[in-house]
């Protein structure tokens, strides 16, 4: 009995020691590593030259994602930024203008690619947490016969919204925006980098979104945990043009079935578990709301938690205090801090983080 007790104590101490020294990286859901199952799928993937459209793993992924959204064709990209930039170039001509929310990823986080790659400007809308209304979109359209202003040609939405704290769009509002676009002959593109999270949170389907948007980009290297990859879907004519643009941007790749296999594995085994990330994010927000150092916390719908500190609390000191506990979070600027839950954020890490925050 004494030996068993000593073993239990030793195992418990070992477990506590592991928790004590584990790093908790909540800067983004892009920090995940491929699981063993995903690595196995990558290592056994059937390969070919994708520039010749001969990689069977890529072809299977593209066909699968296209069918999910009810679109004729899909195209694999090395990044969500390249997929979005390709979509923007598909829908616009130099000198024209797209409409997007002031928080949108294509405006804030794609290196000015809108102007560099497509030669277009952005009409920014002051929406709510990264989401615009149909009436705001309509008001932002430049009169087509007024040649002093840029011709409006595209509307881009983002779901979930990154700077908006993982907020999910109201699908009915998207329908209304689509009606505005159709009435004014505008393209409608969705930056769906975290669309998977929105679908889980709102119990919506890929087909619903395929019915509304002309083009949709979805990412596999965020919540789904793949190391690389996004897919752009659209009609046959748009995707034929997208293939050429992808080549121009340097996105033509060869034996990339390894990456496509990772994305396929993610859809098979790491999609439904997104709800666990959402639950952990909600529990983090509940603890943050109880902290004296925290001024406000954005409502949490998915896996992103954005919060502000009280004015008298210095951000650097707060961040350094978390770092001292091996906790990493993002400073978004403007007084906003961000935590993003993901599949590598374990239950043990979650328990440790809640304890650290509760004692702060």
N, C-alpha and C positions, 0 to 999 in steps of 0.2 A: 504493500500500500504506500509506504514511504517513497519507494522508487517511482511508482506511478505519479505520485503527487509532485515529486521533483521534476519528472518529465513534463508534466502539465505546466508547472511554473516556468520551466525552461522554454517550452514552446510559446507560452503566452508572452514571455519577455522578448523572444525572438520576433513575434508578431508585432508587438508594440514598437520594437526597435525599427522594424521595416516601415511602419507607419510614420514614425518620428522622422525618418530621413528620406522619405519619398518626396519627390518634387511634384507639385500640383500645378500643372500648366493649363491655365484657363484663358490664355491670350486669344485663342481661336480654336475652332474645330478643324483647322487645317494641320494641327500639330500631331495628329494621330499617326501611328505606324501600322503597316499591314499586319493583320492577324495571321496566325499559322495557316488557317484554312485558306485565307486569301493568297498567301505566299505559295501554297501548294497549287492553287488554281493557276497562278501566274507561271509557275515552273512547268506545268503540264499543258499549257495553252498551245493550240495549233497555230503556226505562224506562216506568214507569207509577206509579200511586198505590198504594203497598203497604197503606195503611189500608183501601182498597177491595179488597185482594188482587189488584190489577191490574198489578203489576210483574212482567213475564215473567222477568226475570233472577233475582229473588228466588224466584219460584215454582219455577223450574227448580232452583235450589240447594237449596231445602227438599225438593223431591221426590227429588233425588239423595241427599241425606244421609239422609233417612228410609229409602230403599231400601237404602243401605249397611248400616244397622243392623237392617234387617228390621222397622222400625216403620211404622205407618200414616201418621204425620204428623210434620213438623218445623216449627219456628218460628225465624225469624231474630231475633237480639237485638243491640243495640249493644255489649254487653259480657258477659264471662263471669260477672261478679258478678251482673248482672241476671238472667241465665239461671239461675244457681244459686239466687238468692233467690226467683225464681218457682217453681222446683221445690220448694223447701222449703215455700212457702206452699200449693202443690198438695197436699202430703202431710200437712199438720199443721193443727191448730187452736190458737188462743191458749191458753196454759197448759200445752201439751204439751211433750214433750222429744224431741230427736233425739240419736242416738249418733254420735260422730265421734272420730277420733284427735285427740290434743292438738296435733298439728302441722297439722291440716287448714286449708285455705284459708278455708273458710266460717266458721271460728271466729276465725282470726288476722288475715285480710286483707280482710274485706268490711265493715269499718266498723261492726261490731255489728249488721248488717242482720238477723241471725237473730232478735234480740229486737225490733228496731225495726219490721221489716216483718211478721213473723209472730207475734210475741209468744210465742216458744218459747225454751226454754233448751237448753243443750248438756250432755250427759253425756260428759265427756272420758275417753278411754281412753288409757292409757300403752302405746302400741304400739311397734313397732320401725321407726324411720325413717319414721314416718307411716303405718304399716300395722298393722292389728289382726288378731287371729285370731278365728275363729268362736266359740271358747270365751270370749274376752274380750267379744265382742258379747253373747253370751247372758247373761253375768254382769252386764252393764250394764243389762239390761232391767228396768224397775221392775215389780213385781207389779201386774197390771191391776186387782185388787180392793182394792189398798191405796191408799185415796183421799188419804192424807197426802202421797204423792209424785206428781210429774207423770206423766201417762200417756205412755209411750213410743210413738211412732208412726212414726219414720223412722230409717233408718241411711244415713249418707252416707260414701262412700269417695272418695279422690282418687288418680288414676293419670295420669301419674307424680306422686310426691309432691314438692312444691316444697321445703319445709323438710327433707325427707328426702334431698335431694340428687339428685333425679331418679330415685329408686328405682322399680322396676316391681313391681307386685303379682304374686303367684303366682296364676294363674287358678283353680287347684284350691281355693285358700283362699277365693276369691270365691264359688265354687260352694257351699262349705260355709256361708258367711255368708248366701247366698241361702236355703239350707234353713232356717237359723235364722229369717230374716225371714218366710218362708212359714208356719212353724210358729207364729209369734207374731203373724201378720197385720200385719207392718210393711212400710212402703214401703222401697224401696232405690234410692237416687240415686247416680249417679257424676258427680263433678266431673272431667270428662275434658279439662281445659284443655290438657294435654300428652299426651292419650291417643295422638295420632299417633306421638309418640316411643316410647311403650311398644309399640305395634303393630309398629313397625319393629324395635325391639330384641329383642322376644320372638317375632317371626314369627307374630303372632296376627291375628285378623280382626275387623272391625267387627261381623260377624254374631254372633260368640261373645258379645260384650258386649251386643248387642241382645237376645240370648236370655235374659240374666240380669237386667238392670236394668230397673226400671220407667221411669225417666227418665235421660237422659244429656245432659250439656252438653259440647260440643266447641268449641275456640277456633281462630280462624284468624289472630289477630294475634300469636301467639307463634312457634313454630318454623316455621310455614308462611309467615310474612312478609307477611300482608295487613295493611292499616292499621287496620282495625276489624272486629269482628264475631265472634259466637258463634252456635251453633245448639243448640236444645234439642229432643230427640226423645222421643216417648212414644206412648201409644195415643190414639185419636181423642177420647175423653172428656176425658183429661187436657189435651190440646192445646187443646181448645175453652175450657177453664177458663184455660189459660195465656195465651191471647189476651187475655182480659179482664184478667188480672193484669198482663200486659205494658203494657196501656193505662194501668192505674192507676199503674204505676211510671214512666210517661212514655216508654215504649219504642215507642210507635206512630210510625212514620216514613213519609215519603212516597216520593219518587223515589230509592229507595236501591239501585236496580239496579247503580249504580256500585260499591257496596261488595260486593254479592253477586257481581258479576263478578270482583272481586279474589279473593274466597274460592274461586270456581270455578277460576280460573286457578291458584291455589295448589295445589289438589288435583290439577290436571292436570300441573303442571310443577315444583312445589317440595315434593312429598311424599317421593318416593324419595330425594332428596338429604339427608334428615335423618340418614342413616347417616354422612355426612361430618362433620356436627356431633358425632356421638357419637365418632367416631374422634379428632377433634381434642381433645375433652374428655378422653379417655383419655390422650392424649399429654401434655396439660397436667398431669394428675394424676401421671403418671410423673416429670415434672420437679419438681413440688412435693414429692413424696416424697423427693427427693434433697437438698432445701434444708435447711440447718441451722436456718433461722428457722422452719420449719414443724414443728409438733408432730404433726399427724395429718391425713389426707385421707380423706374418706368414699369408699367404693367407688363407682366411676363406671359407670353402665349406659347413660346417655343423654347429654344435653347440659349437665348441671349439675355443677359441681365445687364442693364445699363443703370448706373446710379450716380448721384452727385453727393459730394461731401458738404458738410456745413462750412460756411465761409471762413470760420476761424480755424479750420483744420487744413494744414498744409498738405497738398497732394503728395509731394515728394516724401515727406515723413511717413505718410500712410502707406505708400507703395513700398518704401524700404522696410517698414515693419512687416508687411506681408512677405517680402523677399526673405527676411530673416527666418520666416517659417517655411521657406521653400515654396511660396505661393506666388505665381506669376499671373498678372492681369494686364489688360491693355489700357493705356491712357489715350482716350479719343480726342483730347483737347477740349477747350471750352468748358472745363470743369467736369467732363464726363469720364467715368471709368467703366470698363466693360469686362464681364466674365462670360465665357462661352463654354457650355458643357458639351461633352463628346464621348465617344465610345471608349476612349482610353482613360476617362475620368471614372475611376472605380468606386465601388461602394465604400471601401476603406478610405479613399481620398475624400469622399464626400463627408464621411463622419468626422474626419480630421479637420476639414475646412470649416464645417459648421461649429466645431468646438473652438477653433481659432477665432472665428468672427464673434462668437458669443462672449469670448473673454476680452475682446478688443474694446 
